[in-house]
Amino acid sequence: MDRRHESERTGRTAAARHREVDADARAREQADASVSVVSGPASGDTTATDGAERRGVGGTDSDREDGRSRVRLFVPSWRRRTMRDVLAAGDAERERLAQDLHDGVQQHLTALRIRLGVAADRFGERGEAEASAALREFGDGVDHLIDEVRDLAHGIYPAVLTSFGLAAALVSAGRRSGRPVTVQASSVRRCRPEVEIAVYFACLAALDNAAKHAGEVPVSVDLSDTGGALDFTICDSGAGFDPAKTQVGSGIANMRDRIAAVGGTLAVDSAPARGTRVHGSVPAPGWR
């Protein structure tokens, strides 16, 4: 009896561990396929800055073409250096917290789930069906909690980004977001970790913006290795807006600061009822 329960316990432990590995592997396989259609959410401030912010922390320039307004956002060099240090420290703390959740809380919950399953089996074998059913229900609740902790850790800092790169991480984020997101990344090489982190969180901010403001429309993310730069573009066909007349919000400010900190540029073009396009480029990203 004990040997059989020990075998079941071992099997459940392996299954719990493999669920997370399989999820990351699926994201990597989809990214390797170049184009992946997944489901995911999306910060919605695709905007320009006002005069006070232009003088204080950076600036914009804009132009119009075919009825659309295109705004390029930038920050001065002294602010880029400061942001680089602040963001690096914050990202290191994000990674530590995500790892602590994975290695600590999530593992303890997995062990609890296994013990509840073993106890439910034993009560069932003794004919105590009501107690067995109650323990299985508790176990199902722990399963849901494990999933929530895993999602929380992924939101803080995705391990798949470190392991498999930008394309796989964005495919995974799109799938978790609950809306149609297409990720295209054809032969994009790995680059410096700080560049991958900056582009990843910038894309997430753009997806969040689309979820808040674009309406129920598909969103596409395109990553491009141009040889001299890593380019990324997030497009939707939603409500749109006039970037030249809209004050910058926290979402676009975060994108601007992250990309500027790694030496890149960011531009937004849109028009009312004609969708939004966010484009960024990071030159010399440290291909590896």
Secondary structure, DSSP 8 states (H G I E B T S, - for coil): -HHHHHHHHHHHHHHHHHHHHHHHHHHHHHHHTSEEEEE--------B--HHHHHHT-EEEEEEETTEEEEEEE--HHHHHHHHHHHHHHHHHHHHHHHHIIIIIIHHHHHHHHHHHHHHHHHHHTT-HHHHHHHHHHHHHHHHHHHHHHHHHHHH--HHHHHH-HHHHHHHHHHHHTSEEEEEESS-----HHHHHHHHHHHHHHHHHHHHHT-S--EEEEEEE-SSEEEEEEEE-S----GGGSB--HHHHHHHHHHHHTT-EEEEEE-TTS-EEEEEEEES----
